[in-house]
């Protein structure tokens, strides 16, 4: 995941959607928890600006409103306003 994030930053990609699932098959969601923790560390390192869990990726959250204000095309994303716990949105820092 880290290599993909760095490659995206090199290509000046600003927003990534990470699809990690949410443990619906009886699991505990450990993968989602671990990925989100790793993404928050990227914010501390300055490689990402914002991490928005899918549950907060909506016009009802401050983070969701901030994202669509900066990137209006996200309004047409099929997961926007769906409260999808199986994704996380990451705003990457510029290179």
MOCORUR-V54408 format. One record per backbone hydrogen bond with DSSP energy under -0.5 kcal/mol. NH is the residue of the N-H (numbers start at 1). CO is the residue of the C=O. Records with the same first field share a line. If there is no record, write none. Layout:
NH=CO, CO
This chain:
5=1
6=2
7=3
8=4
9=5
10=6
11=7
12=9
13=8
16=90
18=16, 88
19=17
20=18, 86
21=86
26=23
33=29
34=30
35=31
36=32
37=33
38=34
39=35
40=36
41=37
42=38
43=39
44=40
45=41
46=42, 43
47=42
48=42
49=91
50=91
52=89
53=51
54=87
56=53
57=54
58=56
61=58
64=56
65=61
66=62
67=63
68=64
69=65
70=66
71=67
74=71
75=72
76=73
77=74
80=77
81=57
82=79
84=54
85=83
87=84
88=18
89=52
90=16
91=50
92=14, 90
93=47
